[in-house]
Amino acid sequence: QELRPKSLDIKQEELGDMVEKEMASTSEAIEDAVRRIEEMMSQARNESSGVKLEVNERILNSCTDLMKAIRLLVLTSTNLQKEIVESGRGAATTQEFYAKNSRWTEGLISASKAVGWGATQLVESADRVVLHTGKYEELIVCSHEIAASTAQLVAASKVKAEKNSKNLGRLQECSRNVNEMAANVVASTKSGQEQIEEKDTMDFSGMSLIKLKKEEMETQVKVLELEKRLEGERVRLGELRKQHYALAGTYDPAEDGEAKPAPAPRRGILKKPPLPQKP
């Protein structure tokens, strides 16, 4: 699904209809996400037990709480938008108000699309984690992404709101709740990962001196390879974000130097003193 509205393909008089359509579509995506999580919960109870069931239930419960928080946020955002239109349109129709404020309207459409897409991605990631075909890190990234998407929707919704609006206050409270629920998903995912994944004991007591030295050198090679790969992925992430901001119309090239994360310092192979020679 395209996350950015194709402004050139939309007549201005159709923007109002598209806002309502996208908000309704987002609500449907969230309702569908809640239903899918309930189905996953039922499947997990039938197919797993013990620690696995405990972890799956904790993760899915936190995802359900997040979806419910987002559902309330979308509803509150819709109410605030109606309030903004009614107080600002004067003698104009709702469609004319949206058309007159087309840039704001397109921001709402884009933000709404992002929230719906994020909800779908979160559920798909949770499904893969429960089935042990996905990575826990995917679910963590999706949680951060959906929190960012809802923040975008809040920002787009409140830009024309009155400061003393009750709906605005409710929306900001909903936003804080979404952030808290997203953090709970991350926490439950990390704790579940620690319970499920086997940890290396790192018991080297039975190794000979030669074996230890060989393992040490191989590990240093892996560290250098991972650091190089990490540095490359950070550069790639920076370029992806730059393109994302450019498409969204919010990227400022002058800020690129400040926004780009600094690469991790490279660690050289530490030289160790020579091993004592046998007499």
Summary of the structure (lengths in Angstrom):
residues: 279
radius of gyration: 24.8
end to end distance: 72.7
largest distance: 100.7
contacts: 781
relative contact order: 0.11
helix: 77%
strand: 0%
